[in-house]
Structure formats: structure tokens, C-alpha cells
Amino acid sequence: MDERYDSTRHAWESIWREATIENELEAVNSTRSRQTLDVYVPYLPQNAPILEAGSGLSAVLLALRERGCSVIGLDYAVNALEISRAYDPTLTLTAGDVHHLPIRDASLGAYLSFGVFEHFEAGMGAPLREAYRVLRKNGILVLTIPYPNVIQRALAFKRRVQGVSALNDDSFYESTYSRVTLTAEVISAGFEVLKIIPTSHSYTLWGLGSLFRASGYYRTNVLAENLGALARIFIPWSCNFMTLVIARKS
């Protein structure tokens, strides 16, 4: 792994050190997050282990456990696991890297990863192949990945004009994937794509500033929610913030 890989991991350690599980749970219970959960949860097995790769402070694990799922959390930021275990010692957690999972072949019913694969400068090929390896036949892959929406592209163009890096922070790598590129990556790893949809339109607006923000932890206001709902209907991909992919191991 390169230097930026390590600096990105250290950045996540800093992020989790300053965050709280209560705030993360608030975000998971937001309208935009519940809408995404409602789409992919019906695809998850009820009788097989499910891994969230890059589980952070375990808010998604807690939400899925409430829905009857058997979930395991994995992260390369060990402090996130320590904070999670202090909050709920009954969580099943393990330290590990999505490029080299400490999990045996064909042992999982589902593999989940939310906002993780975009942080690898070498691309998502290697972690996707690891996901394929650890899933059982017909196992389910669920990913969310940032999309290059019109606002993101405008900001990237502004940075190029200013002659600065396309990254907001050169020590913290983050990319976006178009629908075509993301689909091709998932298929190349051996998966059959079942569903690919745009999500979290209101959060795209949150990025524009205070006009669309409510008080609280990354909360969008009523204006953002209403406009986001319209965008989801009329311009779903132009204002897409995160693309949700549901795929199956053949």
C-alpha cells in the first residue's frame, strides 16, 4: 500500500476519535439513510453471517441487528472498534483490511460496504475480489459509492481552474464512480448486478451550505428534503450523492 493509503487510514482514526456513536445513530435514522436501508435489507439473508466491511462506529450494525440480521463489523481503524465495543460489548467486531480479509472462503451470506471503496487510490478491484472470495454461492454484495453529480463536478472543475489538487485534502483520498464504471467494476469481479440506484439526493444539497442544513449532525432541513425528493423523481442521477449497488455472487 502507498503513503496516501496510510494517511487516509490515519485520517479515519482521527474522524472516529472526534465522532460519537449517538451522532452516527442519528445519521443512520435519518430519512435518507432509512430509505437506503429499506431498499437493501430485503436482499439480506436471515440465516447466514453478514459482514460490514468498514463498519466505523457500528451504527449500521446496530440498525441491522434490530432488523434481525446476524452482523459482523470489520474496520482497519482499531480505535473505531474499541469505541464500538465500549458502547456495546455484545457486538461482533474484528480488525482487518478489506484487501486481505481475515475470513475464510465462501463463509458469508452477505458483504456490505458503505462509503469505503472510494478511498483507495489503486481502485476497488482488489477489495471486490476479496468480497467475492468470502461470499457463499448466491451471496449478496451491497455497496454505496459517491457519484460524480453536477455539484461535485462543478467543484472539481473549480479546483482544476484554480490549479489545485482535485482532492479536497491530499492526505485523504476520495474518488467518485459513474454508474457505467461502477457497474463494470462489480461485473468484472464476478458479480451479477441486481439493482443500481441513486440515493441521498438531499445530502447533495447539504453540501451547498447553510441554506440546506439543519442544526445537528449532518442534518438536512425541510427545504433540502423536499427538493431532494423532487430530484429523486425528476433528475435522479444528476443530483445523486451515493449510488447503491446490490449484486449477487454467481
C-alpha positions in Angstrom: 0.0 0.0 0.0 1.2 3.5 -0.7 1.7 6.5 1.6 -1.7 8.0 0.9 -3.4 4.7 1.9 -1.8 5.1 5.3 -2.6 8.8 5.6 -6.2 8.0 4.7 -6.4 5.4 7.5 -4.9 7.8 10.0 -7.5 10.4 8.9 -10.3 7.9 9.6 -8.8 7.3 13.1 -9.0 11.0 13.7 -12.5 11.2 12.4 -13.7 8.4 14.7 -11.9 9.8 17.7 -13.9 13.0 17.4 -17.2 11.4 16.4 -19.8 9.8 18.7 -22.0 6.7 18.3 -25.0 8.7 19.2 -24.4 11.1 16.3 -23.8 8.2 13.9 -27.0 6.5 15.0 -28.8 9.8 14.4 -27.5 9.8 10.9 -28.5 6.2 10.3 -32.0 7.0 11.4 -32.3 10.0 9.1 -34.8 9.8 6.2 -32.2 9.4 3.6 -30.5 6.5 5.4 -33.8 4.7 6.2 -34.7 4.9 2.5 -31.5 3.2 1.6 -31.9 0.6 4.3 -35.4 -0.2 3.1 -34.1 -1.0 -0.4 -31.3 -3.4 0.5 -32.4 -5.1 3.7 -34.9 -7.4 1.9 -32.0 -8.9 0.0 -30.1 -9.9 3.1 -30.1 -13.4 4.4 -31.7 -14.1 7.8 -29.8 -17.4 8.4 -26.2 -16.5 7.4 -23.5 -14.2 8.7 -23.3 -10.7 7.2 -20.1 -8.6 7.2 -20.0 -4.8 7.2 -16.5 -4.0 5.8 -15.6 -0.6 7.1 -18.1 -0.6 10.0 -16.7 2.5 11.7 -18.6 3.2 14.9 -21.0 0.4 14.2 -24.2 2.4 13.8 -25.3 0.4 10.7 -24.5 -2.9 12.6 -26.8 -1.8 15.4 -29.6 -0.8 13.0 -29.3 -4.1 11.1 -29.3 -6.1 14.3 -32.6 -4.5 15.3 -33.9 -5.9 12.0 -32.9 -9.4 12.9 -29.6 -9.7 10.9 -26.6 -11.5 12.2 -23.9 -8.9 11.6 -20.1 -8.7 12.0 -18.2 -5.5 11.9 -14.7 -5.0 10.4 -12.5 -1.9 10.2 -8.9 -1.0 9.8 -9.3 1.9 12.3 -8.8 -0.1 15.5 -9.9 2.8 17.7 -13.4 2.7 16.0 -13.7 -0.9 17.1 -12.7 0.0 20.6 -15.2 2.8 20.9 -17.9 0.5 19.5 -17.1 -2.3 21.9 -17.2 0.1 24.8 -20.7 1.2 23.7 -22.0 -2.3 23.2 -19.8 -5.3 24.3 -22.1 -7.7 22.6 -21.2 -6.5 19.1 -19.1 -9.0 17.0 -16.2 -7.0 15.7 -12.8 -7.7 14.2 -9.8 -5.6 13.0 -8.9 -6.1 9.3 -8.2 -4.7 5.9 -10.7 -5.1 3.1 -7.9 -6.0 0.8 -6.9 -9.1 2.9 -9.9 -10.2 4.9 -9.3 -12.5 7.9 -12.3 -14.6 6.8 -12.4 -18.0 5.2 -13.6 -18.6 1.7 -17.4 -18.9 1.0 -18.4 -18.3 4.6 -20.6 -15.2 4.4 -24.2 -14.7 3.3 -23.8 -11.0 2.6 -21.0 -8.4 2.3 -21.8 -4.8 3.0 -19.6 -1.7 2.5 -20.8 1.8 2.7 -18.6 4.7 1.5 -15.4 2.7 1.7 -14.1 1.6 -1.7 -13.8 5.1 -3.0 -10.9 5.8 -0.6 -8.4 3.5 -2.4 -6.2 5.1 -5.0 -5.5 1.7 -6.5 -9.2 1.3 -7.2 -11.8 -1.1 -5.9 -10.8 -4.2 -7.9 -8.9 -5.9 -5.0 -11.5 -5.4 -2.3 -14.2 -6.5 -4.7 -12.3 -9.7 -5.4 -12.0 -10.3 -1.6 -15.7 -9.8 -1.2 -16.3 -12.4 -3.9 -14.0 -14.8 -2.2 -15.6 -14.7 1.2 -19.2 -14.9 0.0 -21.1 -18.1 -0.4 -22.7 -19.0 -3.8 -25.6 -16.6 -4.3 -24.3 -14.4 -1.5 -25.3 -10.7 -1.7 -23.0 -7.7 -2.1 -24.2 -4.3 -1.1 -22.2 -1.2 -1.8 -22.6 2.6 -1.7 -20.2 4.7 -3.6 -20.1 8.5 -4.2 -21.4 9.6 -7.6 -19.9 12.5 -9.7 -23.1 14.6 -9.6 -23.4 18.0 -11.1 -22.4 19.8 -7.9 -19.4 17.6 -7.3 -18.2 18.0 -10.9 -18.6 21.8 -10.7 -16.5 21.9 -7.6 -13.8 19.6 -9.2 -13.8 21.9 -12.2 -13.3 25.0 -10.0 -10.3 23.3 -8.3 -8.8 22.5 -11.7 -9.2 26.1 -12.8 -7.5 27.2 -9.6 -4.6 24.8 -10.3 -5.1 22.9 -7.1 -5.5 19.2 -6.5 -8.8 17.5 -7.4 -8.8 16.2 -3.8 -10.1 18.4 -1.0 -7.2 17.1 1.1 -4.1 15.5 -0.4 -3.7 13.3 2.6 -7.2 11.9 2.4 -8.0 10.0 -0.8 -11.6 10.0 -2.1 -13.0 9.4 -5.5 -16.3 9.0 -7.3 -17.6 6.4 -9.7 -20.0 6.9 -12.6 -22.9 4.4 -13.0 -21.1 2.8 -16.0 -17.7 2.5 -14.3 -19.2 1.1 -11.1 -21.3 -1.5 -12.9 -18.3 -2.6 -14.9 -16.1 -3.0 -11.8 -18.7 -5.1 -10.0 -19.3 -7.3 -13.0 -15.5 -7.7 -13.6 -15.2 -9.1 -10.1 -17.6 -11.9 -11.0 -20.9 -10.5 -9.6 -24.3 -10.2 -11.2 -25.8 -6.7 -10.7 -29.3 -6.9 -9.3 -30.0 -3.3 -8.7 -28.2 0.0 -9.1 -29.9 3.2 -7.9 -29.1 6.8 -7.0 -29.7 7.8 -3.3 -29.3 10.6 -0.7 -30.3 13.4 -3.0 -30.9 15.8 -0.1 -27.4 15.3 1.1 -26.1 16.6 -2.3 -27.9 19.8 -1.4 -26.4 19.8 2.1 -23.0 20.2 0.5 -24.1 23.6 -0.9 -24.2 25.3 2.5 -26.3 26.6 5.3 -29.4 27.2 3.1 -30.0 23.4 3.1 -28.7 22.5 6.6 -30.5 21.9 9.8 -28.9 22.0 13.3 -27.4 18.7 14.3 -25.0 16.1 12.9 -25.0 16.5 9.1 -28.8 17.0 9.1 -30.6 18.4 6.1 -33.5 20.8 6.6 -37.1 20.7 5.2 -36.1 22.6 2.1 -33.3 20.1 1.2 -35.6 17.1 1.9 -38.4 18.4 -0.3 -36.1 19.4 -3.1 -34.2 16.1 -2.7 -37.5 14.2 -3.1 -38.2 16.1 -6.3 -34.7 15.4 -7.6 -35.1 11.7 -6.9 -38.1 11.7 -9.2 -37.2 14.1 -12.0 -33.3 14.2 -12.1 -32.3 11.1 -10.1 -28.7 10.8 -11.5 -27.8 14.5 -11.8 -28.2 15.1 -8.1 -27.3 11.6 -6.9 -25.0 11.7 -3.9 -24.4 7.9 -3.3 -25.0 5.1 -5.7 -26.4 1.9 -4.1 -25.4 -1.4 -5.8 -26.9 -4.7 -4.9 -25.3 -7.7 -6.6 -25.1 -11.4 -6.3 -22.2 -13.9 -6.4 -23.0 -16.3 -9.3 
